[in-house]
Amino acid sequence: MAADAILELQNVHASYGNIKALKGISLKVFPGEVVSIIGANGAGKSTTLMAICGIVPVQEGEILYNGESILKTAAEKLPIMGLCQVPEGRRIFPRLSVRENLILGAFYRKDHTVIEDDMERVFSLFPMLKERFSQQGGTLSGGEQQMLAIGRALMSRPKLLLLDEPSLGLAPMIVQKIFDIIRDVNKAEGMTILLVEQNANLALQASSRGYVLETGSVTMEDDARSLLDNQEIRKAYLGE
């Protein structure tokens, strides 16, 4: 494991009005890892990602990316720095074509000569998107929209990819495909991934380490295999 974390949260607190959503979250993600955050609905998983991206204000604590604070960095500047999020609910542009959605993922890039090559790379990962490259995003199925959202993020060439509930509302076969791609991108390209996921079993199987959140606090952290074998975790999150 690398000595320096690419991402580190130190005692992060965040609230929605009077409701405390994060109560001192601390975690680290090292280069080349897939790290999962699991927990029940309302545990603070998505809020953690939104705090990292500057969408939810941090009231206390620190967030470091490559050793530098990003608390005062505008959310739209983060993709330029190599930090990109695939939000819950996909959030594609429904009236734009698949191709146009992907091109927007490369909006900040200056190396225009290789953008088409990267688009072909996305199509190799998600052949369905190539078949529908001129089709409006809003006419795609839920699974295809999730693939498009991930593909759009990959077009930015991220160093750290944040995935928020990629399996939400999708058929099991599509979910398996999404997680196969997560593993492939991590192993083939060494891309670092922080994954928030309701399907704890799949998330931990795809991860090297994991954190368990309960009501805004980290209650457990360990390597993914140990969490999968933990009887308390199996009972609470794996339905056993």
SVG drawing of the C-alpha trace seen along z (x, -y; Angstrom):
<svg xmlns="http://www.w3.org/2000/svg" viewBox="-37 -28 42 44">
<polyline fill="none" stroke="black" stroke-width="0.4" points="0.0,0.0 1.3,-3.5 2.6,-5.5 0.5,-8.6 -3.3,-8.6 -4.8,-10.1 -7.8,-11.0 -8.1,-11.5 -11.0,-12.7 -10.1,-13.9 -12.9,-14.2 -15.4,-15.5 -18.7,-16.9 -21.6,-18.0 -25.3,-18.8 -28.6,-19.4 -30.1,-22.2 -30.3,-21.0 -29.8,-17.3 -26.2,-16.1 -25.4,-13.9 -21.7,-13.3 -20.3,-13.1 -16.6,-13.0 -15.9,-10.8 -12.3,-9.8 -11.1,-7.6 -8.3,-7.1 -8.1,-5.9 -4.7,-4.9 -3.7,-5.0 -4.9,-2.0 -7.4,-0.8 -11.1,-0.2 -12.6,-1.2 -16.3,-0.7 -18.5,-2.6 -21.4,-0.4 -24.3,-1.1 -28.0,-1.4 -30.1,-4.1 -29.5,-7.4 -26.1,-6.3 -24.4,-9.2 -22.8,-7.3 -23.9,-9.7 -23.4,-12.7 -19.7,-11.7 -19.2,-11.8 -21.1,-15.1 -18.9,-16.6 -15.8,-15.4 -17.1,-17.2 -18.0,-20.4 -21.7,-20.0 -22.5,-19.6 -20.6,-22.2 -18.1,-20.8 -18.6,-22.4 -15.6,-20.8 -12.6,-18.7 -10.5,-18.4 -10.5,-16.8 -7.2,-16.2 -6.7,-15.2 -3.1,-14.4 -2.1,-15.9 -3.8,-19.3 -7.0,-20.6 -9.9,-20.8 -12.4,-22.4 -12.3,-25.7 -12.1,-24.2 -15.2,-24.8 -17.0,-21.5 -16.6,-22.3 -12.8,-22.5 -12.4,-19.0 -12.6,-17.1 -9.7,-19.2 -7.7,-17.9 -8.6,-14.3 -11.4,-13.8 -14.8,-12.9 -18.1,-11.7 -20.8,-9.5 -23.8,-10.7 -26.7,-8.7 -29.5,-8.7 -27.0,-9.0 -27.8,-12.7 -27.1,-12.4 -28.3,-15.1 -31.5,-13.5 -31.9,-15.6 -28.3,-15.2 -27.1,-12.2 -24.9,-9.5 -22.0,-11.0 -22.7,-14.5 -23.0,-13.3 -19.6,-11.6 -18.0,-14.7 -19.1,-16.8 -17.2,-14.4 -14.0,-15.7 -15.1,-19.3 -12.1,-20.5 -9.5,-18.5 -7.0,-20.1 -5.7,-17.0 -8.5,-17.0 -6.6,-14.7 -7.0,-11.7 -10.6,-12.3 -12.0,-10.2 -9.7,-7.4 -11.0,-7.6 -14.5,-7.5 -13.7,-4.3 -12.3,-2.9 -15.6,-3.7 -17.5,-2.0 -15.3,1.1 -16.3,1.2 -20.0,0.5 -20.8,1.8 -24.5,0.9 -23.5,-2.8 -21.8,-2.5 -25.0,-1.0 -26.9,-4.0 -24.3,-6.8 -26.7,-9.1 -29.7,-8.3 -30.9,-10.8 -29.7,-9.9 -33.2,-10.1 -34.5,-7.3 -32.0,-4.8 -32.9,-2.2 -31.8,-2.7 -28.9,-0.3 -27.7,-2.0 -28.0,-5.4 -25.8,-4.2 -23.2,-3.0 -23.4,-6.4 -22.9,-8.1 -19.8,-6.0 -18.5,-6.4 -18.9,-10.2 -16.9,-10.2 -14.2,-8.1 -13.9,-10.6 -12.4,-13.0 -9.5,-10.6 -10.0,-10.7 -7.3,-9.7 -10.0,-9.1 -13.5,-8.0 -16.3,-8.4 -19.3,-6.1 -22.6,-6.7 -25.0,-3.7 -24.2,-2.4 -26.5,0.6 -29.6,-1.4 -32.7,-0.3 -31.0,1.9 -31.6,5.5 -29.2,8.1 -27.6,8.9 -26.9,5.2 -25.6,4.8 -23.1,7.6 -22.0,6.0 -21.4,2.6 -19.3,4.3 -17.3,6.3 -16.4,2.9 -15.4,1.4 -13.0,4.3 -11.7,4.1 -11.0,0.4 -9.3,0.7 -7.1,3.7 -6.3,2.7 -5.7,-1.0 -4.9,-1.2 -7.8,-3.7 -8.5,-4.5 -12.2,-4.1 -14.3,-5.1 -17.6,-3.2 -20.8,-3.9 -23.2,-1.0 -26.4,0.5 -25.4,4.0 -22.8,4.6 -21.9,8.1 -21.0,6.9 -19.3,3.8 -17.0,5.7 -16.3,8.4 -15.0,5.6 -13.0,3.8 -9.7,4.1 -10.9,2.3 -14.2,1.1 -15.8,-1.3 -19.1,-0.7 -21.1,-3.8 -23.9,-4.0 -25.8,-7.3 -23.0,-9.5 -20.1,-7.7 -17.5,-5.1 -18.2,-2.0 -15.9,0.4 -13.1,0.5 -11.1,3.5 -10.0,5.2 -12.9,6.3 -12.4,10.0 -12.5,9.6 -15.7,7.6 -17.3,10.2 -16.4,12.9 -17.6,10.8 -20.8,12.4 -22.1,9.1 -21.7,7.5 -23.2,10.5 -26.3,10.4 -26.7,6.6 -26.0,6.0 -25.8,9.3 -29.2,10.7 -27.7,13.7"/>
</svg>
